[in-house]
Amino acid sequence: MATIDELRKVRLAKLKSLKDSGFLAYPAKTKRTHSIAGALEKFDELAKTGTELYLAGRIMAMRGHGGATFLDINDGSADKIQGLIKEDKLGEKGYHFFIDHFDIGDFVEIKGGLIETKRGEKTIEASDYKMLSKSLLPLPEKWHGLQDVEERLRKRYLDILFNPEVREMVKKRAVFFNSMREFLMEKGFLEVETPVLENLTGGAETKPFQTHHNAMDLDMFLRISVGELWQKKLMVAGFEKTFEIGRVFRNEGMDAEHLQDYTAMEFYWAYADYEKGMEFVEEMYKYVIEKTFGTLKFKIKEFEVDFGSKWEKYDYVSTISKYTKVNILEASLPEMEKALQKLKIDYDKKGFNITRAVDNLWKYCRKNIGGPGFLINVPDYMEPLAKRSEKNPKLVQRFQVIIGGSENGKGFSELNDPVDQAQRFADQQKLRDKGDDEAQMFDKEYVEAMEHGMPPAFGFGVSERLFSFLMDKPARETQIFPLMRPKS
């Protein structure tokens, strides 16, 4: 069997022969009159009237039979249409030129009429043809059955080409975010764009990516939220409802749920609180999920999740107590650490503090909850940007959407007290100074903006993790082109 390099040399020779014969191997224009889907849709009418048309697409298969060659042609609009190249139609010279120069994988334009073969195959019978793009590498024969996930993701274009499930996933992903945008715009939200490069990161507890701005000679960060602090400045500026869909960058660990470079959405809504937000988010999720998947019932991990059922509310403190026997409002840090060790929970000892301890205890508990529902009543030190509960100042008005044993969205009544905000930023900075890379930075300009007056508001964010959970696949497999290590 010939090697890839040997096959490439053969195709390079065909490419040279094409050019030497005066043919363009990569022309800019095509006379295509119909997509394959369009031709198949009007097949009977076009065949009956003998209409001559131009179709274009990739040759996916070739079968020789005497003085005829049958092709499977795909342009991405439909499954395929059969092409028929006949010697008695094109002449000996034209027929053999095609056989000598065209391969599986090439893009071709075919001029001809539509016929139906004796086997009932809808076909375009060529009266002329044209090379649109000469492929130099052969298409794999058994890509669909490839078990090497790394190879499939590295050559994602082939995975999409040969795997209908992946192709549909790409389409669903587009519907997912577009339906979210559609829902928010129908509710009166204004789509905005905020900076990706920032002097200080804000809006989440995570380690950022760092870069350097040469023109300004500034060390900068890639944003870790979809413009949370910027959008809240727009609340100060008088906008009532804003949202943004964009990329977020977090320099943290990689696993089935976490990515470093991904798409997320955040919206901010003046004069609303987290209770009103829960109702709104439930409505939005149902709208987006129904639009994208056509159902509200899913199998996610080991859970049967019905988004049409009642959404439960889970108390943060009592849920952790239920599964770990730790009261996080009363236990000391040494007691929490002892509980983590007893439960055999791995945790990072660098910058370890009560926030990290409680977060690790919660992550142990969440795997037991299928949802859908809202996790509420979080301690104030866990959320430096949320408004305190008026009933219990130790808690904040925050919720997280719980689906399939994990968080899939977070919202809260936004803190708009500049004095309280400055103190919480100061507390976070102390944690950061002690080695907690995920603690938030003190943003003086944001506090100054808030001192001009910010209305009560609700904010919410959700990432593409939700989409991966609904697909019941690891997060990077639901990205179109996930980040891969360079091949050595």
N, C-alpha and C positions, 0 to 999 in steps of 0.2 A: 504494500500500500504506500502510495506517495506521501511524502511529508508535506506539512503546511508550506514550508519554504519552496519545495519543488512545485507545488500547485500554484503558488504565487508567481513563480518564474514563468510558468505556462501562461498565466493570465496577463502578465506584463508583455509577453510576446504577442498575445492577441491584441492588447492595447496598442502596441507599436504598429501592428498590421492594419488596425483600424485607421490610425492616423496617416499611415503611408498610403492608404486607399482614398484619402481625402474626406474621411468621415470624422465628425466631431464626436469625441467620446464623452464629453461633459457639456453639452449645449445648454445655454441659459433658458431657451424657450421651448415650450411644447404646445402643440395645437389641441391639447385635450379638450373635448367638448362636454364630456360627462364624467362624473365619478363612477366607479364600478357600482356603488349602491344605487345611484341615479339611473344607470343603464339597466340594472336588474329590475328596478321598480317599474320602469316603462318598457320592459323587454318585449312584451307581446305587440305593443303599438309600433315600436321601432323595427322589430323583425318583420311585421306585416307590411309596412310601408317601404321596406328595403332601405331605410335611412343609413347613410354611411356616417360613421362617427369615429372619433379618436378617443381611445382609452389609454391610460398610462398607469404603470405600477411596477412592483418588483416581481421578477420571476421566482416563484417559490418551488416549482417542480417542472421537469421537462421529461417527456416520454416520446420516443421515436417509434414510428410505425410505417415502414415502407417509405413512401415519398411524402410523409406528413409528420409533423412534430406537434405534440400537444403541450401546452403550457398552463400552469396555474399562476394567475396574476393577481396580486394583492396590492391595493393602494391605501389600505387603512380604513376605508369607508365601509367595507363589507368583508365577508369572509374571503371570497375570491370569485373570479370568473375564468372560464377556460379560454385560452387563446389557441387558434389553429393556424399553423404555418404549413402551407401546401406547395409542393414543387410545381404542380400544374397551374397554380394560381399566380405564383411569383416568378416562375421560370427557373431553370436549373441554376443559373448564376446567382439570382437573388436568394433562392432557397439555401444553397450551400454556403453562401456568405454568412447567412444567419447561423447555420449550424457550426461554422468554423469560428465565429467570433462572440456568440452570445452564450452565457452561462447562468446557472442558478445563482441568484443574488443580484444580477444586473437589473437596472431599471430600464424599461422599454416603453416606447409609444407604439401602439398598433392602430392602424387605420383599417376600417373594414365594416362589414355588415354583421348583424346578429342573426345567428341560426340556432336551432336546437338539434343536437345530434340524435342518432337512433337510440342512444341510451338515455335520452332526455336531458343531456348536459347543456346548459345555457352557455353559448360560445360566441366569441367574436372571431370571424374568419378574416385573416389578414389579406389586404390587397397591397399593403405597404407597411413598413416598420421603420423604427428609428431608435438608435441607442440614446438613452438619456443619462445614464451613469454606469460606467464599467466598474464592477466590483473586482477587487484584487485578491481578496481573501474569500474562501468558500464558506457558506453557511454551515453550521454544525448539523449533523444528521440526527442526533438524539438529545437535543438541548432540553426538551421538556422533562426528560427523566433524570437530568443532572442532579446528583445528590450534594455536590459541593456548594454550600450556600455562599461561601466567599467568592467563588468563581461566578455564580449567578449574579451577585450584587456588583461585582467588579465590571462585568460586561452586561450591565442592566439593559442596554439597548437590545441585546439578543434575547434576554429574559422576557422583555415586553413583546418583542416580535414573535416569539414562539409560544408564549404562555398566555392564553386568553384570560386566565384569572388575574394575572399581574396587570394586563392591559385594562381590565375592568376596574382594578384597584386604583389605577392612575386617574381614571374618569371619575370614580366615586370621590377621590380626594378633592378634585376640583369642585364637585357638587357640594361637598361638605363645607368648604370655606365660602363658596359663593352663596349658599343658602343662609349661612350665618350673616354674611354681609347684607343679603336681601332682607332678612328678618329685622336687623337693626335699623336699616335705612327706612323700612316701612314704619318703624316705631319712632322715627324722627331723629335718629342719631346721625351726626355729621362725621364722615370719615376724614381722618387727619393723618399726617405724617410727622413723626418726631425723630430727633437725632439717633443715629446708631452709634456714632462715636461720642463718648462722654468724658468729661473731666473727672467726674465721680459717678460711681454706679449707684443705682437706687431702685427700690421696688421689689427686692427679693433678698433672701439670705443664701448666697452662693459665692463661689470663687469666680472672678471674672477673667476673661482673656485680656491681656495687655498688648498695646501696640504703641507706635511712635508716630506723631504727626510732624513730618519733616518741615513743612512750610512754617509752622508755628513753633517748632522745636519744643513740643509738648508730649509727655507721656500720657497716653489716653487708654480708655477701656472700651471694649465692645459692650453694648448694653445687655443687661441681664433681665430686663422686662420690656414690655412693648410700650415704652414711654410713660410709665406710671406717673412719675413726678412731673413730667412735661404736660401730660393730659390734665393733671390736677391744677397746674398753673393756668390751663385754659379755663378751668372752673373759676379761678380768680379773675380771669379776663372777661368773664360773663357768658361763656358758652354753657349751655345746660346739659347737652348730651353729645359726647364724642366717643369714637372708637378707632382702633387701628388694628390691622392684621399685618404682621411682619415677622422678620427673623429675629431670633433671640440667641444669645451665645453664652454658654455657661461652662466653665472649665472644671467640670466635676467628673465623677466616675461614669463609666458606660456600662449599662446593662440592658435588659429587655424592656425597661420602662424609661430609661434616661438617655438623652442625646445631648450633644454639646452645641449643635447648630440645628435649629428647628423653627417651625412656624407656630406662632401663637396669636391670640386675639385678646385685647383688653378693651373694656368700655368703662366710661365714667358718667354718672347720672346725678346731676345736682337735684337737691330737694327730695332724694329718695334715701331709704336706709336699708340695712341688710335683710330685714323681714320682707319688705317689699321686693327686694332683690331676689330672694329665694323663689317667690312666685314667678317673677319675670324669667329667671334662669331655667326653671322647670319648663315653662312654656317654650323658651328658645330651644332647649335641648330636644324636646319632643318634635318641634318643627324641623330642626336640622336633621335629626335622625330619620324621621319619616321621609323627608325629601331625599336623603342620600341612600337609604337602604330599603325603603318601602315597607318597613315593619318597625315595631317597637319592642319586639321580643328577641333576645339574644342569648347565646351560650358564650359566656366569657370566663375563661379558665374553668374552674369547677362549678361556677355559679350559673343559675338560670336567672336572667335579669329581664324584667318586664318594665319598661319605662312608662307604660300606661297604667301601672298599678300605683298605689299610694306611695309617695315618697316619705320615708321615715326620717326622724330626727334622732341623732346619736349624740349623747352628752360626752364630751371629751374626757372630763375628769372621771366620771363613773365608768366609762368604757375601759379606760386604762386600769382602773381599780379592779374591774371585773376579771380581766385577763392576767393581770400581774400582781394584784394584791397591794399596789402602791397608791397612796393618796398623794398626788403630785402637788397639792396645795399645802400639804403639811410636812411631807418627807424632806429630809436634808439631802444634800448632794451625795454624801457617803452612803446613805441608805439606798438612794436610787442606783448608785454604782454597784452596790452589793446585789440588788435585785437584777440588774443587767447580767452580772456574772452568774447568778443562780439560774437565770433563764437561758444561759449560754448564748447571749446576744453579743455579736462582735461590734465593737465601736472604736472610733478613732480617739486615742488618748491625747492627741495634740490639741491644745486649746479647749480641752474638755470642760464643760460648765453645765449649769442646770438646764439651760436651753437645749443643749445637745443631748443631755441625759433623757429629758422628757420626750424629745423627738424620737430617740431610739426606742423608748418604751412604746410610744404610739405606733411606730412602724411594725413592731412585733404584734400589736393588736389588730391593725387594720386588715390583715390578711384573712381575718375571720368574717368580714362584713361584705356581703355581695351587693347591697344597694338595690335600687337607687335610693339615695337619701342624703341628708345634710349633717355634717359633723359640726356641732356648735359648742359654745361655752369654753373657749380656749383661754389659758392664762395670758395676762397682758404682756409678759416678757417674751411670749412666743410670737407676738405680732406688733412690731414697733410702729406700724402705720395705721392701725385700726383704733376706732373710738372705743373707750371703755364702756362696759355695761353700766347702765344707770342703777340697776338693782344690786350688782356686785362689782365694785371697781377693780377687783382682782382679775376679772374676766374681760374679754373684748367682744365686740359685736361682729364676729367673723364666722363664716361657714365655709366648709369645703364639700364639694360634691363627691360622694363615695360611690364608686362603681367597681365591681370585680375585685374587691380587696385593696383598692388604692384610691388616691386622690385624683380626681379628674375635673378640676376647676376650683377656684377660690375667690371669694368675695367678702367684702366687709364694709361697714359704715366707716367712711373715711375720717381719720383724725383731722380736725380742722382747728384745734387749739394750738397755736404756735408755741406757747410756753411748754405745754405737755410734750409736743413734738420735739422741741429742742432738748428736753431732758431725756427723752427716749433715745434720740440720736446719740446723746452723750453717753448713755448707758451702753449702747451698741458699740461705740468707739472704744470704750474701756475693754470690752470683750475682744475687740479686734486687736487692740494693743497687747493683749495677753496671749495672742496667737490664734484667735478664732478667725480664720480667713473668710468665713461665711457671714460674719456679722456685718451690719450695714455701716456705711461711711456717713460721717456728719456732713450734711449738705446745707451749708449756711444760706445759699441763695434760695433754696426751696423754703426754708424757714422764713426768710425775709419776704418772699412772695406771699406766704400764708399770713404774715403779719398785716398785709394790706386787706385781709378779709377774704375768707373762702367759705362758700355756702356749705351747709350740710350736704353730703353726697354719698353715693354708693359706688363702689368700684368692683369690677370682676374681671378675671382672666382665666383663659383655658387654652391649653396647647394641643398640638396634634397627637399627644398621648391618647386623648379621648378617641380619636379616629383609629389608632392602632388597637385599642381595647375593643372597639366595636368590630374591627376586622378579626379580632382574636389572634393577633400576630405580634411578634416583637417589634418595637418601635422603628428600628432602622429598616426592617423589611417593608414597612409601609411608606418610607420615603422613596421618592422617585430615584434619586441618585445619592445614596448615603455615603458619608465620608469613609474612605478606605485607606489603609496603609499602602504606600507605594510598593509596587512589586519589585522585589530585589533581583 
